[in-house]
């Protein structure tokens, strides 16, 4: 379960509680995926390992690696995602 208070507070800058509560679920909505990407990135910047991120997001190792790789691409090419990321990471 995503329980790092600092990470959750960062996500609240850009997402509703209803979206944050779905981060560990199987929801496939785009906004939830964006939230997962940012949650993984926040955890990574806090120095957490892949195993720790996997446990928090209830995802397997390859999915977390995908999030890490996809974060860079989404940030570079997707304006909507970049705006959300800036609110969460730089806010």
FIKOLBA-829746 format. One line per field, with one value per residue: x, y, z of N, C-alpha, C in turn; residue number from 1; residue in one letter; chain. Coordinates in steps of 0.02 Angstrom, whole numbers, m for minus. Layout:
N
n_px c(X / ...)
n_py c(Y / ...)
n_pz c(Z / ...)
ca_px c(X / ...)
ca_py c(Y / ...)
ca_pz c(Z / ...)
c_px c(X / ...)
c_py c(Y / ...)
c_pz c(Z / ...)
num c(NUM / ...)
residuo c(A / ...)
cadena c(A / ...)
END
This chain:
91
n_px c(42 / 24 / 97 / 182 / 191 / 244 / 256 / 120 / 66 / 131 / 73 / m57 / m54 / m86 / m184 / m348 / m418 / m489 / m423 / m293 / m322 / m342 / m220 / m154 / m239 / m319 / m355 / m365 / m371 / m316 / m277 / m254 / m148 / m52 / m39 / 16 / 139 / 199 / 198 / 286 / 401 / 419 / 446 / 564 / 648 / 656 / 745 / 709 / 708 / 683 / 613 / 550 / 466 / 387 / 316 / 243 / 161 / 96 / 136 / 229 / 407 / 449 / 350 / 371 / 496 / 459 / 377 / 475 / 553 / 453 / 412 / 506 / 488 / 352 / 357 / 437 / 366 / 227 / 119 / 13 / 42 / 169 / 136 / 63 / 166 / 257 / 185 / 179 / 314 / 393 / 322)
n_py c(m60 / 110 / 211 / 311 / 463 / 584 / 562 / 541 / 666 / 744 / 693 / 736 / 866 / 868 / 773 / 704 / 632 / 517 / 467 / 443 / 344 / 236 / 196 / 78 / m16 / m114 / m27 / 46 / 171 / 318 / 430 / 373 / 290 / 389 / 440 / 329 / 319 / 437 / 416 / 308 / 372 / 471 / 389 / 330 / 441 / 464 / 371 / 239 / 62 / m47 / m160 / m113 / m15 / m95 / m169 / m66 / m15 / m126 / m199 / m292 / m322 / m297 / m211 / m98 / m60 / m30 / 81 / 171 / 188 / 233 / 350 / 449 / 460 / 498 / 619 / 695 / 701 / 715 / 837 / 856 / 759 / 807 / 932 / 887 / 814 / 916 / 989 / 895 / 854 / 970 / 1059)
n_pz c(0 / m38 / 69 / 108 / 176 / 130 / m9 / m42 / m9 / m105 / m221 / m202 / m242 / m375 / m403 / m372 / m220 / m252 / m364 / m315 / m223 / m305 / m351 / m311 / m359 / m491 / m589 / m752 / m803 / m887 / m810 / m686 / m717 / m745 / m616 / m551 / m618 / m574 / m436 / m426 / m473 / m374 / m264 / m309 / m314 / m180 / m143 / m138 / m168 / m312 / m267 / m151 / m206 / m287 / m190 / m128 / m230 / m272 / m385 / m510 / m535 / m668 / m713 / m635 / m682 / m812 / m784 / m741 / m858 / m946 / m886 / m919 / m1059 / m1068 / m999 / m1082 / m1205 / m1184 / m1150 / m1058 / m958 / m921 / m863 / m749 / m686 / m657 / m562 / m458 / m433 / m431 / m361)
ca_px c(0 / 60 / 87 / 231 / 153 / 274 / 236 / 48 / 56 / 152 / 22 / m117 / m47 / m110 / m235 / m401 / m411 / m516 / m371 / m240 / m344 / m342 / m152 / m137 / m292 / m307 / m385 / m324 / m384 / m254 / m258 / m227 / m82 / m8 / m27 / 63 / 205 / 226 / 210 / 349 / 456 / 429 / 479 / 632 / 686 / 666 / 797 / 681 / 729 / 628 / 573 / 507 / 415 / 341 / 273 / 198 / 113 / 67 / 154 / 289 / 470 / 453 / 305 / 404 / 548 / 421 / 358 / 535 / 569 / 397 / 409 / 548 / 455 / 290 / 375 / 465 / 321 / 157 / 112 / m32 / 81 / 222 / 105 / 50 / 230 / 286 / 148 / 196 / 385 / 424 / 275)
ca_py c(0 / 173 / 240 / 363 / 526 / 636 / 546 / 553 / 738 / 770 / 673 / 776 / 930 / 862 / 722 / 696 / 573 / 458 / 441 / 418 / 282 / 183 / 182 / 7 / m59 / m135 / 22 / 60 / 239 / 355 / 474 / 329 / 271 / 446 / 444 / 275 / 339 / 488 / 385 / 270 / 420 / 500 / 338 / 323 / 501 / 457 / 321 / 172 / 12 / m75 / m206 / m72 / 16 / m150 / m183 / m10 / m6 / m192 / m214 / m333 / m287 / m272 / m154 / m40 / m39 / 2 / 148 / 213 / 205 / 269 / 417 / 494 / 471 / 536 / 687 / 730 / 708 / 722 / 900 / 846 / 725 / 852 / 980 / 852 / 798 / 977 / 1004 / 846 / 850 / 1035 / 1101)
ca_pz c(0 / m41 / 135 / 121 / 183 / 86 / m78 / m49 / m9 / m170 / m270 / m190 / m277 / m444 / m412 / m322 / m177 / m286 / m408 / m273 / m191 / m355 / m373 / m298 / m387 / m559 / m635 / m810 / m829 / m902 / m754 / m634 / m741 / m733 / m544 / m535 / m644 / m530 / m371 / m433 / m479 / m308 / m223 / m335 / m292 / m108 / m133 / m127 / m217 / m352 / m225 / m107 / m248 / m306 / m133 / m115 / m285 / m287 / m454 / m514 / m549 / m737 / m719 / m604 / m730 / m866 / m760 / m741 / m928 / m977 / m857 / m960 / m1124 / m1057 / m979 / m1140 / m1263 / m1166 / m1114 / m1000 / m907 / m898 / m817 / m686 / m655 / m629 / m500 / m407 / m418 / m421 / m322)
c_px c(44 / 47 / 139 / 195 / 179 / 253 / 162 / 33 / 77 / 100 / m41 / m114 / m80 / m169 / m286 / m387 / m436 / m465 / m315 / m259 / m344 / m271 / m133 / m189 / m273 / m335 / m337 / m337 / m318 / m231 / m229 / m158 / m31 / 10 / 22 / 133 / 238 / 239 / 276 / 408 / 471 / 467 / 552 / 675 / 697 / 716 / 771 / 701 / 668 / 583 / 525 / 450 / 363 / 291 / 222 / 144 / 77 / 76 / 217 / 349 / 472 / 406 / 337 / 460 / 515 / 401 / 418 / 553 / 515 / 391 / 447 / 515 / 393 / 307 / 400 / 412 / 248 / 148 / 68 / 5 / 135 / 195 / 91 / 115 / 262 / 251 / 170 / 270 / 418 / 383 / 297)
c_py c(62 / 210 / 293 / 431 / 579 / 625 / 561 / 628 / 770 / 754 / 714 / 844 / 928 / 815 / 723 / 634 / 510 / 426 / 409 / 351 / 223 / 163 / 109 / m41 / m81 / m87 / 38 / 129 / 276 / 397 / 433 / 305 / 328 / 451 / 389 / 292 / 389 / 461 / 346 / 317 / 454 / 452 / 331 / 381 / 501 / 403 / 251 / 125 / m11 / m120 / m168 / m40 / m36 / m165 / m128 / m3 / m70 / m209 / m257 / m291 / m259 / m213 / m91 / m15 / m5 / 73 / 195 / 235 / 248 / 340 / 467 / 511 / 514 / 609 / 727 / 747 / 724 / 784 / 893 / 812 / 770 / 904 / 948 / 837 / 859 / 997 / 958 / 852 / 917 / 1081 / 1108)
c_pz c(0 / 24 / 154 / 120 / 136 / 13 / m89 / m51 / m75 / m223 / m262 / m224 / m346 / m453 / m355 / m279 / m211 / m333 / m367 / m241 / m240 / m378 / m365 / m325 / m458 / m611 / m691 / m840 / m837 / m842 / m696 / m653 / m730 / m659 / m523 / m558 / m596 / m460 / m372 / m436 / m412 / m262 / m244 / m311 / m217 / m92 / m122 / m184 / m258 / m310 / m180 / m147 / m270 / m250 / m121 / m168 / m304 / m361 / m455 / m537 / m619 / m748 / m691 / m650 / m789 / m846 / m763 / m811 / m960 / m949 / m900 / m1026 / m1117 / m1041 / m1039 / m1193 / m1246 / m1122 / m1052 / m943 / m878 / m849 / m749 / m649 / m623 / m565 / m443 / m386 / m403 / m376 / m254)
num c(1 / 2 / 3 / 4 / 5 / 6 / 7 / 8 / 9 / 10 / 11 / 12 / 13 / 14 / 15 / 16 / 17 / 18 / 19 / 20 / 21 / 22 / 23 / 24 / 25 / 26 / 27 / 28 / 29 / 30 / 31 / 32 / 33 / 34 / 35 / 36 / 37 / 38 / 39 / 40 / 41 / 42 / 43 / 44 / 45 / 46 / 47 / 48 / 49 / 50 / 51 / 52 / 53 / 54 / 55 / 56 / 57 / 58 / 59 / 60 / 61 / 62 / 63 / 64 / 65 / 66 / 67 / 68 / 69 / 70 / 71 / 72 / 73 / 74 / 75 / 76 / 77 / 78 / 79 / 80 / 81 / 82 / 83 / 84 / 85 / 86 / 87 / 88 / 89 / 90 / 91)
residuo c(X / X / X / X / X / X / X / X / X / X / X / X / X / X / X / X / X / X / X / X / X / X / X / X / X / X / X / X / X / X / X / X / X / X / X / X / X / X / X / X / X / X / X / X / X / X / X / X / X / X / X / X / X / X / X / X / X / X / X / X / X / X / X / X / X / X / X / X / X / X / X / X / X / X / X / X / X / X / X / X / X / X / X / X / X / X / X / X / X / X / X)
cadena c(A / A / A / A / A / A / A / A / A / A / A / A / A / A / A / A / A / A / A / A / A / A / A / A / A / A / A / A / A / A / A / A / A / A / A / A / A / A / A / A / A / A / A / A / A / A / A / A / A / A / A / A / A / A / A / A / A / A / A / A / A / A / A / A / A / A / A / A / A / A / A / A / A / A / A / A / A / A / A / A / A / A / A / A / A / A / A / A / A / A / A)
END
